């Protein structure tokens, strides 16, 4: 080998099957987005470092990939880096293009992002994100639409899911009411462990995390929370009755649950949800697959100040992100990829000589004009090799062309699954493949 | 402004309309590729510098973007760079995955590439390439298929084109026959100027470029070449009769023209085509739009040793690349984008209060279940604002919901183009929008 080829650590090639599967996921998601009026945008892979730095915390800054022009002196151009997520570029996009945008702005974006994380199983340095957001309205109808989108996407993909929902204002209210406004994270982490370690150990942990006995006492009704969403919400409402932000959170939750009451997807009020707390200001969502242990496959929430960092304050929005890699794995594990998603070749014409090849090309042209996906093996080769090619590409039919067939103006059609063969005319073949096209 | 947002020089944001247009182009191209059994692959944005360096000449090396991990010491990791084209990553892919691939391998790839070129009008530092190749066969049926694909793609897009075709072996033969085997480029450049500057000045230029009087004399029949493709080819065949490589080129050209004789797309044998000469070894293609002056919008050719640089010799292939940015511009200039391509919202429900909003949400859900693309304005706002929103998004219908309509179980349907209004039931609305969906 002149040079053993390889790719950078943490990156992947996507072959034909993987691409077909990913295209299936994305096209399903996109067609649902379109039904709700969301429009696609794309931003450049590289952003100015001034756009990226300081947006992801100190750790995040270290995980940014910087870009340098080989021929350029460092001083010549402003520093650039690869996009780390789709949120910051989107915020930058809104501020930069605010004059062209008519709000509320419903956008989605499906693009790769890059992080210099230590590569490990299931964690890559290049991966796709798929974000959908509504910007410029406080209406909780946007939360409803995202819930409807989640339901419809997973219904179409055939994945059974549960949507967990929380509200940052409720968490803030609880923390205020028990007199520990700075302990939101500690409280949610503790609640999350309730199932695993039990009430007593949770209380111990809260003590270790610096909560007073009084605070822990006041938190007990929250830790004991159970029943339906309505029952839970009633308990929370009572506890937060005198707290302004908390009561606002309860109202938001009540409205969203009421708006979504006709949805068939299971929705669970879940106080342990605390994703990106410093970022979200209202509803918080997380979607979990019911039949696979894989964590969250979609998540997001409402934020009140996405664009403030770029000088445009008070732009409220709500959005969710579909985890493409995890959805890919769930569909694979549950064997939910439909055969048709491959959109592969339906029939291969064999070639055993120049005359046969030209005969096949005429048929291929006629079939393609009818919308059929056709390949002609491009050169004379052994039958075994050509059949092997059809097998490897999962082509369901092979048309064998020989002297007899050409004389009779037919082909010998072989169904690869059953091995059955029969002589057919072009008309018959066309009908068989068009049914196959629809079926 | 806290920070005026911007993007790096030579990069672009793509808004909803631009994205819809690009998606229309790519989905048209993809569905044609699928009809010929081509499969999509993707490679990582970053490749090892050892993969990229030395593949694009000295100038190309300078135009590579290098990538550095912010938190990583320079010595820790091998150097990485952004993909400069799709050809070298494809060659790397074939060698790396050769055990999994069943040849002939028909692949396409639609991804951005990055070049640190000086940005100028129409030249970007990030742009999409769209490459389609057949690897692992010498059959000229592959050339035919690419011609068929060109014809079908531009037929579907509605762009009238002419395909120019040449052959590197014919050019090599001519150069050998006139005794100037190292002057291929000079000869093609000179022929290309024939129309503009005339025979005499072309001959002067050939002299300046170092061709002998004898060579120039021998070249005159080539410079005088005219007539149909068959007539041109006959003349060339006569001139190259005693030359081995030239005669091989003539045979290839004859076969390809014969295979493509039933195509309706105009094909022109054009000896001035010399794209990437050092790279191509057989057929060379270039596609020009007939109704717009924009240069080549698709081009490519056959190469005999794509993967040699990565240690796998003798892998022949043929491929073409669709110029997405130029096709975009041609469609815009000729106003060929179909309205339906926007795949936009079909109807907007207005909102003037909570009861109206909830009424609209029920209708929206029913319509979406029938495949209609629906938006509900998410909050009460002035009529003018909501109508402005529908206008800005080119939404053709608005459903106005008021007390009367709710009582009558109807909506007031406004057709935005004509301004006509009428009260309709859900059933009627559904029929109107579904016709609109198909039409």
Interface residues (C-beta under 8 A of the other chain):
Chain A: X1 X2 X3 X4 X5 X6 X7 X8 X9 X11 X12 X13 X14 X15 X16 X19 X20 X23 X34 X35 X36 X37 X39 X40 X41 X42 X43 X44 X45 X46 X47 X48 X50 X51 X61 X62 X63 X64 X65 X66 X67 X68 X69 X70 X71 X72 X77 X78 X80 X81 X82 X92 X93 X95 X96 X97 X100 X102 X104 X106 X107 X112 X114 X116 X126 X134 X137 X138 X139 X141 X142 X144 X145 X148 X152 X259 X262 X308 X309 X310 X311 X312 X343 X344 X345 X348 X357 X358 X361 X365 X368 X371 X372 X373 X374 X375 X376 X378 X379 X388 X389 X392 X393
Chain B: X1 X2 X3 X4 X5 X6 X7 X8 X9 X11 X12 X13 X14 X15 X16 X19 X20 X23 X34 X35 X36 X37 X39 X40 X41 X42 X43 X44 X45 X46 X47 X48 X50 X51 X61 X62 X63 X64 X65 X66 X67 X68 X69 X70 X71 X72 X77 X78 X80 X81 X82 X92 X93 X95 X96 X97 X100 X102 X104 X106 X107 X112 X114 X116 X126 X134 X137 X138 X139 X141 X142 X144 X145 X148 X152 X259 X262 X308 X309 X310 X311 X343 X344 X345 X348 X357 X358 X361 X365 X368 X371 X372 X373 X374 X375 X376 X378 X379 X388 X389 X392 X393 X395
